[in-house]
Amino acid sequence: MRRSPKISIARLGGALFLLAGLVAAADPADAATRALLVGVSDYPAFPPDKQLKAPANDVRRMRAALLARGIGEADITVLADGVEGSAGLPTRAAILAGMERLAQQAGRGDLVIVYASGHGSRQPSRTSRKVDGLDQVFLPRDAGAPASGGTAPAPRNRFDNAIAGPDFGERLDAIRARGADVWFILDSCFSGSASRAVGDDVHEKKIELEDIGLSAATAMAPDKTTVLADLAPALPPDAGRLTAFYASQPNETAREVALPPTAPADKRVWGSIFTTALTDVLKRAPALSYRQTIVETGRVLRADAAFQARQTPSFEGDGLEGALPGAAAPGEAATWRVSEGVLHAGRIEGLEAGAVVALFPAAPQPGDKPSGHALVEEAEAVRARLSPLKPGCVPGAARCPTVPTSPAFKQAAYARLARPAPLAAFGIAAPRPWPGAGAADPTAQAAQADALAAALAGPLKDRARADEAAPALVPWMSAEGLRFMPPGLDPAEVEAGPLVALAPGAAPSAEDVARAVLRARQVALIQSLAATGSGGDLDVSVEVRRYGYDAGTRQCAFKATPTEVDAEALVERCDKVQVAVENRSTRPMLAAIFFLDDGWNLIARRPTCPVGLTVSDRLEPGRRLLFEVPYHPRAIVPGRAPTTTNGVFVVGVPFVAGETDLPSLCALAAFNDRAAQATRGDDTGSGLDDLLDGATRGGRLPLESASLSLAFWPIRQPVKP
C-alpha cells in the first residue's frame, strides 16, 4: 500500500523510541589533550608524479596551531617524512600503532586529536555494508600495488597497506569507549574522480587504482537504497564524542598549492589548501565551535583566489557544537553565513520577513561589534533575501530605513539575529472538557485552565491570544492532561496534538503549556510550508505492512511474509510502516527525516541530533533512503479515542559545492516535551518559537527552495475504560 504525503494535519500520533543519554563531563582540570599528526609526502612505490610536497608543511602548520592553543609539545606525536622531531616514518603499522597507544592513554574527559595529510583513494570494499561497493582509503608511506604471488587471490584490486575507513573507525571507537572525545581531521582525496593537475603549482592529492594498473570494476553493484537502522552504535552510553573534518567530498579531489602565487617559484611554500585554511582559522578565531570552525574554513577556501578551491570540506560527528581546545567556550551558535545579499538561513530556523540581523565581515568572536545591520526582506524555508539598513541606525532605537547599498553590507560574511520579526499572535479557544468518562475532575480542570491563562499572560504573551471565533488550536481537558488539537477534530474519534501531562498532585506549569502550544503551532507551520513549497525533488512514500501476532511467542511475526493492507486501513499492532525517500532530481540533495510521534514531538531519524545536517548526508540522484517504524505489542497504548496518528517530515536542501553551512534542522526538536529531551535541539531560543504562518513567497527570490514533505498515517488504539 502506498500513501500520499499530502494528508491533512487532522490525521496525526504512537511508537516507542530508545533515547540515548548524554555523556557525563569530566573535570576540565583533570582532562588531557593528546595529538597524533601524520604527514605522508614520499611514496617509494609510486612514480615521481605521484609524490607530494605539502604534507610535511601541513604537519608543521597544524603543530604550530595546536601549540598556540596551549597543547603541550610533549603531548603531540608526529609521524611524517621530512619533519623535524618525527617519531618515525608514517607507515601503516606506525600510524595504527600510534592510534592504539592513544586509546591506551585516553581517559574520561580527555581530547584526542588525530590528523593526517597525504594521498587518498577508493577501492573495492571488504564488506557488503558499503552501498557503493567502495571503501575510502588513506595511503601511508608504504602503500603500493598488491604484491604478486602469495596466497592472496589475484587480482585483488586493492592497495597494499592502505588504511581504509573501517581501520580508522575501529581505533577511533576504542578511544571513545574510554570516555575521551576525538577530533579526527583527514586532508586527503576520498575520490577517484576524473580531475587532473592544473599546473606546476597545483597538485591533486589522489592516486587512482588505474594509476597502478588496477580497476575498481570488480566492486559490487551499488545498492541504491540505504536503510536507516534503529541500532545504536556499539559504544558504551558514556562514550566520548566524535568530531570529524574531511578536506573534500567523496566525488572531489583535495589539492596542494604553492603559495603565494605572486612570489617567485623558489620562494613559494607548498601547503594543502584545506589545512592552510583550517590552521588560519584556528589561529585568528579562538572562540569558535567546531561547527563554526569548519564553516569559516569553507568560506576562507572560497574567498581566497590563491587556493583555486574546487573542494567542499565535509564533517560529521556528535561533538560539533563543542568548544575547540584552547577555548573556554564556543561562540554563539545562532550565526549564519551571508553571500551576495543572501542569508543562508530561513523560516525553518525561525527567520521571517521583517527580522533584523547584525552583519560581520568574518566569523564573529564574543564581544565583536557588528559592522552594520540588514533587514530580512523575504524568507524561504532555508534562505532569505537581505536589504541593508542605513549605516549607524540602531535597530530598536528607531525605525531604520533600508538603503540601496552600504560598505558593511557588501563586505558581510556572517550575520546574527538582532531583532525577530514582529510576532503575529494566533488564537486558542477556551479549554473544553473531554467528552464522556475521559474528562478531568473539576479540580484538575480548574488547574489546567489556570495554567493556560498563565501561559497566555507569560511565555505566550504576544504569541498567542484567546480566540473563540477562529482558533488555531482547541485545548481539551482530560484525566491525562491538557491536549491541544486542531479545530474541527472530534475527541470522541481521534486524539491528536501535544499533551501537557498531569503529574499527581501538581498543576501544569505555564512553561510546559507554552512548549506544547508552540510545538502544535510548529507542526501547523510545517504543514503550511510543505503545502506551498516544492516536494518534487524528493519523493516520499509511506507503506503499511501487516505481519500478525504470534500468540505462542507473544511477539509480532516480523520475520514472516507481510500481507497487503488497504490504503484506507488503520495501522494496528504488529504492523510496520515503511517510509521511503527517493531523490528523483538530477542533483544531490541533503535530506533530513523527522518522525512525528503521538505528542507531535519531532524525533530526528536523519541526522542524529544534536549533530545536525552535514555535507556527508548528501543523497545522490536516484538513491533512496528507507526506514521502518515497527509497532510492537507495547508500541500502541490505550488512549481516550479509538484512533491517533504518527507522521514523518522530510526536508531536502539542494547540495551546493563549496557550501559547509547548512540549516540547523535540529532546532525542529526545540519544543519537544520532557520525555523527548534527549532528542531535542538547543532550547535557548534558536528553535521555531518565532515562526509565523503565511509568509510571502511571491516568486521574487532567485533562490533554490527546499523540498518539503509531510505525511501522516492513522493508528487504531484501544480506548481506556
C-alpha positions as CSV (number, residue, x, y, z in Angstrom):
1,M,0.0,0.0,0.0
2,R,1.3,3.4,-0.9
3,R,0.2,6.5,0.9
4,S,0.4,10.1,-0.4
5,P,2.3,12.5,1.8
6,K,-0.3,15.2,1.2
7,I,-2.6,14.2,4.1
8,S,-4.4,16.7,6.3
9,I,-3.0,17.7,9.7
10,A,-6.1,16.3,11.2
11,R,-4.6,12.8,10.9
12,L,-1.8,12.8,13.4
13,G,0.5,10.1,16.8
14,G,2.3,6.3,18.7
15,A,5.6,4.4,18.5
16,L,8.3,3.9,21.1
17,F,11.9,5.1,20.7
18,L,15.0,4.4,22.7
19,L,16.6,7.7,23.8
20,A,20.3,7.9,24.3
21,G,21.8,9.5,27.4
22,L,24.2,12.4,27.4
23,V,27.9,12.0,28.0
24,A,28.9,13.0,31.5
25,A,31.5,15.7,31.5
26,A,34.8,15.3,33.4
27,D,36.5,18.0,35.4
28,P,38.4,20.1,32.8
29,A,41.3,20.4,35.2
30,D,41.9,16.6,35.0
31,A,41.4,16.3,31.3
32,A,44.4,15.9,28.9
33,T,44.7,16.7,25.2
34,R,47.0,14.5,23.0
35,A,47.5,14.6,19.3
36,L,48.9,12.4,16.6
37,L,49.9,14.3,13.4
38,V,50.6,12.3,10.3
39,G,52.1,13.6,7.0
40,V,53.0,11.5,4.0
41,S,54.9,13.2,1.2
42,D,57.1,10.4,-0.1
43,Y,55.6,7.3,-1.7
44,P,58.5,5.0,-2.7
45,A,56.2,2.5,-4.5
46,F,54.6,5.2,-6.7
47,P,56.1,7.1,-9.7
48,P,57.6,10.6,-9.4
49,D,54.5,12.4,-10.5
50,K,52.6,10.9,-7.5
51,Q,54.9,12.4,-4.9
52,L,53.5,15.2,-2.7
53,K,55.1,18.4,-1.4
54,A,52.6,19.8,1.1
55,P,52.0,17.2,3.9
56,A,55.3,18.0,5.7
57,N,54.4,21.6,5.8
58,D,50.8,20.7,6.8
59,V,52.0,18.9,9.9
60,R,54.2,21.9,10.8
61,R,51.2,24.2,10.4
62,M,48.9,22.0,12.5
63,R,51.5,21.5,15.2
64,A,52.0,25.3,15.5
65,A,48.3,25.9,15.6
66,L,47.9,23.4,18.4
67,L,50.8,24.7,20.4
68,A,49.3,28.2,20.1
69,R,46.1,26.8,21.7
70,G,48.0,25.6,24.8
71,I,48.6,21.9,23.9
72,G,52.0,20.8,25.3
73,E,54.7,19.8,22.8
74,A,55.2,16.6,24.7
75,D,51.6,15.7,24.0
76,I,52.0,16.0,20.2
77,T,53.4,12.9,18.4
78,V,54.5,13.4,14.8
79,L,54.8,10.7,12.1
80,A,55.9,12.5,9.0
81,D,58.7,12.2,6.5
82,G,60.9,15.3,6.3
83,V,59.6,16.8,9.5
84,E,61.9,17.5,12.4
85,G,61.1,15.7,15.6
86,S,59.2,12.9,13.9
87,A,58.8,9.7,15.9
88,G,59.3,7.6,12.8
89,L,58.1,7.2,9.2
90,P,54.3,7.3,8.5
91,T,53.8,3.7,7.6
92,R,50.6,1.8,8.0
93,A,51.9,-0.1,11.1
94,A,53.3,3.1,12.7
95,I,50.1,5.1,12.2
96,L,47.7,2.4,13.5
97,A,50.1,1.7,16.5
98,G,50.1,5.4,17.3
99,M,46.3,5.4,17.4
100,E,46.2,2.3,19.6
101,R,48.6,4.0,22.1
102,L,46.3,7.0,22.2
103,A,43.5,4.6,23.1
104,Q,45.5,3.1,25.9
105,Q,46.4,6.5,27.3
106,A,42.9,8.1,27.0
107,G,40.8,8.8,30.0
108,R,37.3,10.1,30.6
109,G,37.0,13.8,29.5
110,D,40.3,13.8,27.5
111,L,40.5,15.0,24.0
112,V,42.4,13.0,21.3
113,I,43.3,14.7,18.0
114,V,44.2,12.6,15.0
115,Y,45.3,14.5,11.9
116,A,46.6,13.0,8.6
117,S,47.6,14.6,5.3
118,G,48.6,12.5,2.2
119,H,47.1,10.7,-0.7
120,G,43.6,9.3,-0.6
121,S,41.7,6.9,-2.9
122,R,38.9,4.4,-3.0
123,Q,39.0,0.7,-3.6
124,P,36.5,-2.3,-3.6
125,S,35.1,-2.7,-0.1
126,R,35.9,-5.5,2.2
127,T,32.3,-5.6,3.5
128,S,28.9,-5.7,1.9
129,R,27.7,-2.9,4.2
130,K,29.1,-0.3,1.8
131,V,26.2,0.7,-0.5
132,D,28.5,1.9,-3.3
133,G,30.9,-1.1,-3.1
134,L,33.9,1.1,-2.2
135,D,36.0,1.9,0.8
136,Q,37.6,5.3,1.2
137,V,41.3,4.8,2.0
138,F,44.3,6.8,3.2
139,L,47.6,5.8,1.7
140,P,50.5,5.7,4.1
141,R,54.2,5.8,3.1
142,D,54.4,2.0,2.4
143,A,51.2,1.8,0.3
144,G,51.5,0.3,-3.2
145,A,50.1,-2.0,-5.7
146,P,49.3,-5.5,-4.4
147,A,52.3,-7.8,-4.3
148,S,52.3,-10.6,-6.8
149,G,52.3,-14.2,-5.7
150,G,51.5,-15.4,-2.2
151,T,48.1,-16.8,-1.1
152,A,46.0,-13.8,-1.9
153,P,43.7,-14.1,-4.9
154,A,44.8,-12.1,-7.9
155,P,44.0,-9.6,-8.9
156,R,43.0,-8.2,-5.5
157,N,42.3,-4.7,-6.9
158,R,43.2,-3.2,-3.5
159,F,46.2,-1.2,-2.5
160,D,48.7,-2.9,-0.3
161,N,49.0,-1.3,3.2
162,A,46.2,1.1,2.6
163,I,44.3,2.3,5.7
164,A,40.6,2.0,5.0
165,G,37.7,3.9,6.7
166,P,36.9,0.9,9.0
167,D,40.6,0.7,10.1
168,F,40.4,4.3,11.3
169,G,36.9,3.8,12.7
170,E,37.7,0.8,14.9
171,R,40.6,2.7,16.6
172,L,38.6,5.9,17.0
173,D,35.8,3.9,18.6
174,A,38.4,2.3,21.0
175,I,39.4,5.8,22.1
176,R,35.8,7.0,22.5
177,A,35.0,3.9,24.5
178,R,37.4,5.1,27.2
179,G,35.3,8.2,27.6
180,A,37.6,10.5,25.6
181,D,36.4,12.9,22.8
182,V,38.0,12.6,19.4
183,W,38.8,15.3,16.8
184,F,39.6,13.5,13.5
185,I,41.0,15.5,10.6
186,L,41.8,13.9,7.3
187,D,43.3,16.0,4.5
188,S,43.3,13.7,1.5
189,C,41.2,12.9,-1.5
190,F,38.4,10.4,-1.0
191,S,37.6,10.0,-4.6
192,G,38.9,8.6,-7.9
193,S,37.3,11.3,-10.0
194,A,38.5,12.4,-13.4
195,S,40.2,15.6,-12.1
196,R,43.7,16.2,-13.2
197,A,46.6,18.6,-12.2
198,V,46.0,22.2,-13.4
199,G,49.6,23.4,-13.4
200,D,53.1,23.2,-11.8
201,D,51.9,25.0,-8.7
202,V,48.7,22.9,-8.1
203,H,48.6,19.2,-7.4
204,E,45.7,16.8,-6.8
205,K,46.2,14.6,-3.7
206,K,44.9,11.4,-5.2
207,I,46.0,8.1,-6.6
208,E,43.5,6.0,-8.5
209,L,43.6,2.3,-8.8
210,E,44.0,2.8,-12.6
211,D,47.3,4.6,-11.8
212,I,48.8,1.4,-10.7
213,G,47.2,-0.8,-13.4
214,L,44.2,-1.9,-11.4
215,S,40.5,-1.3,-11.7
216,A,37.5,-0.7,-9.4
217,A,35.3,-2.6,-11.8
218,T,35.1,-5.6,-9.5
219,A,33.3,-3.6,-6.8
220,M,29.9,-5.0,-6.0
221,A,27.0,-3.4,-7.8
222,P,25.9,-0.3,-5.9
223,D,22.7,-0.6,-3.8
224,K,20.6,2.4,-4.5
225,T,18.8,2.1,-1.1
226,T,20.2,3.0,2.2
227,V,18.3,1.5,5.2
228,L,18.3,3.8,8.3
229,A,18.6,1.3,11.1
230,D,17.4,1.9,14.7
231,L,20.5,0.1,16.1
232,A,22.6,2.2,18.4
233,P,26.4,2.3,17.8
234,A,28.4,-0.4,19.5
235,L,29.8,2.0,22.1
236,P,29.0,2.4,25.8
237,P,26.4,5.1,26.7
238,D,29.1,7.3,28.3
239,A,31.5,7.1,25.3
240,G,33.3,10.2,24.2
241,R,32.0,12.4,21.3
242,L,33.4,12.4,17.8
243,T,34.1,15.4,15.5
244,A,35.4,14.6,12.1
245,F,36.7,17.1,9.5
246,Y,37.4,15.9,5.9
247,A,39.1,18.0,3.2
248,S,36.7,17.2,0.4
249,Q,33.6,15.4,-0.7
250,P,33.6,11.7,-1.9
251,N,33.5,12.9,-5.5
252,E,36.1,15.6,-5.2
253,T,39.9,15.7,-5.1
254,A,41.8,17.6,-2.4
255,R,44.6,20.0,-3.5
256,E,48.0,21.1,-2.5
257,V,49.2,24.5,-3.8
258,A,52.4,26.5,-3.8
259,L,51.8,29.9,-2.1
260,P,51.8,32.8,-2.5
261,P,51.2,32.7,-6.3
262,T,52.7,36.1,-6.7
263,A,56.1,35.1,-5.3
264,P,58.9,33.6,-7.4
265,A,58.7,29.9,-7.7
266,D,61.7,29.3,-5.4
267,K,60.1,31.4,-2.7
268,R,56.7,29.7,-2.6
269,V,55.7,27.3,0.2
270,W,53.6,24.3,-0.5
271,G,50.5,23.5,1.5
272,S,47.3,21.6,1.3
273,I,44.6,24.2,0.8
274,F,42.2,22.7,3.4
275,T,44.9,22.5,6.2
276,T,46.2,26.0,5.3
277,A,42.7,27.5,5.6
278,L,41.9,25.5,8.8
279,T,45.1,26.5,10.6
280,D,44.5,30.1,9.6
281,V,41.0,30.0,11.2
282,L,42.4,28.2,14.3
283,K,44.9,31.0,14.9
284,R,42.7,34.1,14.4
285,A,39.3,32.9,15.7
286,P,39.9,31.2,19.0
287,A,36.3,31.1,20.3
288,L,34.5,29.3,17.5
289,S,32.8,25.9,18.0
290,Y,33.8,23.0,15.8
291,R,30.9,23.6,13.5
292,Q,31.7,27.3,13.2
293,T,35.3,26.5,12.5
294,I,34.6,24.2,9.6
295,V,32.0,26.7,8.2
296,E,34.6,29.5,8.4
297,T,37.3,27.2,6.8
298,G,35.0,26.6,3.9
299,R,34.4,30.3,3.5
300,V,38.1,31.1,3.5
301,L,38.7,28.4,0.8
302,R,36.1,30.0,-1.4
303,A,37.1,33.6,-0.7
304,D,40.8,33.3,-1.4
305,A,41.5,33.0,-5.1
306,A,45.0,31.8,-4.4
307,F,43.6,28.4,-3.2
308,Q,41.9,27.8,-6.5
309,A,39.4,25.8,-4.4
310,R,37.3,23.2,-6.1
311,Q,36.6,21.1,-3.0
312,T,33.9,21.1,-0.3
313,P,35.0,20.4,3.2
314,S,32.9,17.7,4.9
315,F,32.2,17.0,8.5
316,E,30.3,14.7,10.9
317,G,30.0,13.6,14.5
318,D,28.2,14.4,17.7
319,G,30.7,16.9,19.1
320,L,30.3,19.7,16.5
321,E,28.7,22.2,18.9
322,G,31.6,21.9,21.5
323,A,34.5,24.3,22.1
324,L,37.8,23.6,20.4
325,P,40.9,23.1,22.6
326,G,42.2,26.3,24.0
327,A,38.7,28.0,24.1
328,A,36.8,28.2,27.3
329,A,33.5,28.1,25.4
330,P,32.4,28.2,21.8
331,G,30.9,31.3,20.3
332,E,27.2,31.9,19.9
333,A,25.6,29.2,17.8
334,A,23.0,31.4,16.0
335,T,25.4,32.6,13.4
336,W,24.7,32.3,9.7
337,R,26.7,32.9,6.6
338,V,25.9,35.7,4.1
339,S,26.8,35.9,0.5
340,E,25.7,38.4,-2.1
341,G,22.8,39.6,-0.1
342,V,21.5,36.1,0.6
343,L,21.3,34.8,4.2
344,H,21.9,31.1,4.5
345,A,19.1,30.5,6.9
346,G,15.3,30.8,6.7
347,R,11.9,30.1,8.1
348,I,12.9,26.6,9.4
349,E,15.4,28.3,11.6
350,G,13.0,31.0,12.9
351,L,13.7,33.8,10.5
352,E,10.8,35.8,8.9
353,A,10.3,38.8,6.8
354,G,10.8,41.8,9.0
355,A,13.6,40.4,11.2
356,V,16.8,42.4,11.5
357,V,20.2,40.8,11.5
358,A,23.6,42.1,12.6
359,L,26.4,41.9,10.0
360,F,30.0,40.9,10.5
361,P,32.9,40.7,7.9
362,A,34.2,37.5,9.4
363,A,33.2,34.8,11.9
364,P,32.3,36.9,15.0
365,Q,34.1,36.4,18.3
366,P,32.5,37.1,21.7
367,G,32.2,40.9,22.2
368,D,32.6,41.8,18.5
369,K,30.5,44.7,17.4
370,P,28.6,44.4,14.1
371,S,29.7,46.4,11.1
372,G,26.1,47.1,10.2
373,H,22.6,45.7,10.0
374,A,20.2,44.4,7.4
375,L,16.5,43.7,7.1
376,V,15.1,40.3,6.1
377,E,13.0,41.3,3.1
378,E,11.8,37.8,2.1
379,A,12.3,34.4,3.7
380,E,12.0,30.9,2.2
381,A,12.5,27.7,4.1
382,V,16.3,27.7,4.2
383,R,17.3,31.0,2.6
384,A,16.4,34.7,3.0
385,R,17.0,37.9,1.0
386,L,18.5,40.9,2.8
387,S,18.4,44.6,2.3
388,P,21.0,46.9,4.0
389,L,19.8,49.3,6.7
390,K,21.0,52.9,6.9
391,P,24.5,52.9,8.4
392,G,24.6,54.0,12.0
393,C,20.9,53.3,12.7
394,V,20.5,51.0,15.7
395,P,17.5,48.6,15.4
396,G,15.1,49.1,18.2
397,A,16.1,52.7,19.0
398,A,14.5,53.9,15.8
399,R,12.9,52.6,12.6
400,C,15.8,52.1,10.3
401,P,15.2,52.7,6.6
402,T,16.8,50.5,4.0
403,V,19.3,51.9,1.6
404,P,20.5,50.6,-1.8
405,T,23.9,49.5,-0.5
406,S,26.4,50.0,2.2
407,P,30.1,49.0,2.7
408,A,29.2,46.8,5.6
409,F,26.6,45.0,3.6
410,K,28.9,44.4,0.7
411,Q,31.6,43.0,3.0
412,A,29.3,41.0,5.2
413,A,30.2,37.3,5.5
414,Y,28.2,36.4,8.7
415,A,25.0,37.5,10.4
416,R,23.3,37.1,13.8
417,L,19.7,37.7,14.7
418,A,19.4,41.2,16.2
419,R,15.6,41.6,16.3
420,P,13.0,39.0,15.5
421,A,10.2,39.8,13.1
422,P,7.1,41.3,14.6
423,L,5.1,38.5,16.0
424,A,1.6,37.6,14.8
425,A,-0.4,36.1,17.7
426,F,-2.5,33.0,16.9
427,G,-5.8,32.1,18.5
428,I,-6.5,29.5,21.2
429,A,-10.0,28.6,22.2
430,A,-11.1,28.3,25.8
431,P,-10.4,24.9,27.3
432,R,-13.1,22.3,26.9
433,P,-13.8,19.1,28.9
434,W,-13.0,15.9,27.2
435,P,-16.3,14.2,26.3
436,G,-17.5,11.2,28.3
437,A,-15.6,9.4,31.1
438,G,-12.3,10.8,30.0
439,A,-12.9,14.3,31.3
440,A,-10.7,15.6,34.2
441,D,-12.4,16.2,37.5
442,P,-13.4,19.8,38.4
443,T,-10.2,20.5,40.4
444,A,-8.0,19.3,37.6
445,Q,-10.0,21.3,35.1
446,A,-9.5,24.4,37.1
447,A,-5.8,23.8,37.3
448,Q,-5.5,23.2,33.6
449,A,-7.4,26.4,32.8
450,D,-5.3,28.4,35.2
451,A,-2.1,27.0,33.6
452,L,-3.3,28.0,30.1
453,A,-4.2,31.5,31.3
454,A,-0.7,31.9,33.0
455,A,1.0,30.8,29.8
456,L,-1.0,33.3,27.7
457,A,-0.1,36.0,30.1
458,G,3.6,34.9,30.4
459,P,5.6,32.8,27.9
460,L,3.0,33.1,25.2
461,K,2.4,36.8,25.5
462,D,2.2,38.4,22.1
463,R,2.5,34.9,20.5
464,A,-1.0,33.6,21.3
465,R,-4.3,35.0,22.3
466,A,-7.7,33.8,23.4
467,D,-10.0,33.4,20.4
468,E,-13.3,31.6,20.2
469,A,-14.3,32.8,16.7
470,A,-11.4,31.3,14.7
471,P,-8.9,29.5,16.9
472,A,-5.9,27.7,15.5
473,L,-5.9,25.3,18.5
474,V,-8.5,23.8,20.8
475,P,-7.4,22.7,24.3
476,W,-9.2,19.6,25.6
477,M,-9.0,18.8,29.4
478,S,-8.8,15.1,30.1
479,A,-7.8,13.0,33.1
480,E,-4.3,12.6,31.5
481,G,-3.8,16.4,31.0
482,L,-4.4,19.2,28.6
483,R,-4.2,18.2,24.9
484,F,-4.0,20.9,22.1
485,M,-5.7,19.8,18.9
486,P,-6.5,21.5,15.6
487,P,-10.1,22.8,15.4
488,G,-12.7,20.5,13.8
489,L,-11.4,17.3,15.3
490,D,-13.9,15.2,17.4
491,P,-12.1,14.0,20.5
492,A,-14.5,11.1,20.6
493,E,-13.0,9.8,17.4
494,V,-9.3,10.9,17.4
495,E,-6.8,12.3,19.8
496,A,-4.1,14.4,18.2
497,G,-1.7,17.0,19.3
498,P,0.7,17.8,22.1
499,L,-0.3,16.7,25.6
500,V,0.6,18.6,28.8
501,A,0.5,15.6,31.2
502,L,-0.9,16.0,34.7
503,A,1.5,15.0,37.4
504,P,-0.1,13.5,40.6
505,G,-0.9,16.4,42.9
506,A,0.7,19.0,40.7
507,A,-0.8,21.6,38.3
508,P,0.7,22.0,34.8
509,S,3.3,24.7,34.6
510,A,2.9,27.7,32.3
511,E,6.3,26.8,30.6
512,D,5.1,23.2,29.8
513,V,1.9,24.6,28.3
514,A,3.8,27.1,26.2
515,R,6.1,24.4,25.0
516,A,3.1,22.3,23.9
517,V,1.3,25.2,22.2
518,L,4.5,26.2,20.3
519,R,5.0,22.6,19.3
520,A,1.5,22.4,17.9
521,R,1.9,25.7,16.1
522,Q,5.2,24.4,14.7
523,V,3.6,21.4,13.1
524,A,0.9,23.6,11.6
525,L,3.6,25.9,10.1
526,I,5.4,22.9,8.7
527,Q,2.3,21.8,7.0
528,S,1.9,25.2,5.6
529,L,5.5,25.3,4.3
530,A,5.1,21.8,2.8
531,A,1.8,22.8,1.1
532,T,3.3,25.9,-0.5
533,G,6.8,24.6,-1.1
534,S,8.2,22.2,-3.7
535,G,8.2,18.5,-3.0
536,G,9.3,17.4,-6.4
537,D,13.0,16.8,-5.8
538,L,12.4,14.2,-3.1
539,D,9.6,11.6,-3.5
540,V,8.2,10.5,-0.1
541,S,6.1,7.4,0.1
542,V,4.6,5.6,3.0
543,E,3.5,1.9,3.0
544,V,2.0,-0.2,5.8
545,R,2.9,-3.9,6.0
546,R,0.9,-6.3,8.3
547,Y,2.7,-9.2,9.9
548,G,0.3,-10.5,12.6
549,Y,0.7,-11.6,16.2
550,D,2.2,-14.9,17.2
551,A,0.2,-15.9,20.4
552,G,2.7,-18.7,21.2
553,T,5.7,-16.4,21.5
554,R,3.7,-13.3,22.3
555,Q,5.6,-11.4,19.7
556,C,4.9,-10.0,16.3
557,A,5.7,-12.3,13.4
558,F,8.0,-9.7,11.8
559,K,10.1,-12.5,10.1
560,A,7.1,-13.8,8.2
561,T,5.8,-12.6,4.8
562,P,3.6,-9.5,5.3
563,T,0.1,-9.2,3.9
564,E,-1.4,-6.5,1.8
565,V,-3.1,-3.6,3.6
566,D,-5.8,-1.5,2.1
567,A,-4.8,2.2,1.6
568,E,-7.5,3.4,4.0
569,A,-6.8,0.9,6.7
570,L,-5.7,1.9,10.2
571,V,-2.2,0.9,11.4
572,E,-2.6,-1.8,14.1
573,R,-0.4,-3.9,16.4
574,C,2.3,-5.9,14.6
575,D,2.2,-3.6,11.5
576,K,5.3,-2.0,10.1
577,V,5.2,1.4,8.5
578,Q,7.9,1.8,5.8
579,V,8.9,5.3,4.7
580,A,10.9,5.7,1.5
581,V,12.6,8.9,0.5
582,E,14.0,9.0,-3.1
583,N,16.0,11.7,-4.8
584,R,14.3,12.0,-8.2
585,S,16.2,15.1,-9.2
586,T,19.4,15.4,-11.2
587,R,21.3,17.0,-8.4
588,P,22.5,15.8,-5.0
589,M,20.2,16.6,-2.1
590,L,20.8,16.9,1.6
591,A,17.9,15.0,3.2
592,A,16.7,15.2,6.8
593,I,14.0,13.0,8.1
594,F,12.0,13.6,11.3
595,F,9.4,11.2,12.9
596,L,6.3,12.7,14.4
597,D,5.2,10.8,17.4
598,D,1.9,10.8,19.4
599,G,2.7,14.1,21.2
600,W,3.8,15.8,17.9
601,N,7.4,15.6,19.0
602,L,9.8,15.7,16.1
603,I,12.3,12.9,16.5
604,A,15.3,13.1,14.3
605,R,16.0,10.0,12.3
606,R,18.5,11.5,9.9
607,P,20.6,13.3,11.0
608,T,21.3,12.1,14.6
609,C,20.7,15.3,16.6
610,P,22.4,17.3,18.1
611,V,24.8,16.8,15.2
612,G,22.5,18.4,12.6
613,L,22.6,18.0,8.8
614,T,26.1,17.8,7.4
615,V,27.5,17.7,3.8
616,S,28.1,14.0,4.5
617,D,24.4,13.4,4.4
618,R,24.1,14.1,0.7
619,L,21.7,11.9,-1.2
620,E,22.8,11.3,-4.8
621,P,20.3,11.3,-7.7
622,G,18.4,8.1,-8.0
623,R,19.3,7.0,-4.5
624,R,16.7,6.2,-1.8
625,L,16.6,6.3,2.0
626,L,14.4,3.7,3.8
627,F,13.3,3.4,7.4
628,E,10.7,1.4,9.2
629,V,8.5,2.1,12.3
630,P,7.6,-1.3,13.8
631,Y,4.5,-1.4,16.0
632,H,5.4,-4.0,18.6
633,P,2.7,-5.2,21.1
634,R,3.5,-2.4,23.6
635,A,4.0,0.3,20.9
636,I,0.3,1.2,20.8
637,V,-1.0,2.2,24.2
638,P,-4.6,2.8,25.2
639,G,-5.9,6.4,24.6
640,R,-9.0,8.4,25.1
641,A,-10.2,8.0,21.4
642,P,-10.2,4.9,19.1
643,T,-7.6,6.5,16.8
644,T,-4.4,8.5,16.8
645,T,-1.7,9.2,14.2
646,N,2.0,9.3,13.6
647,G,3.8,11.0,10.7
648,V,7.1,11.9,9.0
649,F,8.5,15.3,8.0
650,V,11.2,15.3,5.3
651,V,13.4,18.3,4.3
652,G,15.5,18.3,1.2
653,V,18.1,21.0,0.6
654,P,20.0,21.1,-2.7
655,F,23.7,20.4,-2.3
656,V,25.9,23.2,-3.5
657,A,29.6,22.5,-4.0
658,G,31.6,24.6,-1.6
659,E,28.8,25.0,1.0
660,T,29.6,23.9,4.5
661,D,27.0,25.9,6.4
662,L,23.6,24.2,6.4
663,P,20.2,24.7,8.1
664,S,20.2,23.9,11.8
665,L,17.4,21.4,11.4
666,C,17.9,20.0,14.9
667,A,16.1,23.2,16.1
668,L,12.9,21.5,14.9
669,A,13.1,19.5,18.1
670,A,13.4,22.6,20.4
671,F,9.9,22.3,21.7
672,N,9.7,18.5,22.3
673,D,8.2,17.5,25.6
674,R,10.2,16.5,28.6
675,A,10.0,12.8,27.6
676,A,11.9,13.6,24.4
677,Q,14.6,15.8,25.7
678,A,17.4,13.5,24.6
679,T,16.4,14.2,21.0
680,R,15.7,17.9,21.1
681,G,18.0,20.7,20.0
682,D,19.1,23.9,21.7
683,D,16.3,25.1,24.0
684,T,17.6,28.7,24.4
685,G,15.7,30.4,21.6
686,S,17.2,29.0,18.4
687,G,14.1,26.9,17.8
688,L,10.9,27.8,15.9
689,D,9.1,29.9,18.5
690,D,9.2,32.9,16.2
691,L,7.8,31.2,13.1
692,L,4.7,32.6,11.6
693,D,2.1,31.3,9.1
694,G,1.6,32.8,5.7
695,A,5.0,34.4,4.9
696,T,5.1,35.8,1.4
697,R,6.5,33.6,-1.3
698,G,5.9,36.0,-4.2
699,G,8.4,34.4,-6.5
700,R,10.9,37.3,-6.4
701,L,13.6,35.3,-4.6
702,P,16.0,33.8,-7.1
703,L,16.8,31.1,-4.5
704,E,16.6,27.3,-4.6
705,S,13.8,26.3,-2.4
706,A,13.9,23.3,-0.1
707,S,11.9,20.2,-0.9
708,L,9.4,19.7,2.0
709,S,7.0,16.8,2.6
710,L,4.8,16.0,5.5
711,A,3.0,12.6,5.7
712,F,0.7,11.0,8.3
713,W,-0.8,7.6,9.0
714,P,-3.8,6.8,11.3
715,I,-3.4,4.3,14.1
716,R,-6.0,2.1,15.8
717,Q,-5.6,2.2,19.5
718,P,-7.6,0.7,22.4
719,V,-9.8,3.0,24.4
720,K,-9.2,3.5,28.1
721,P,-12.2,2.4,30.2
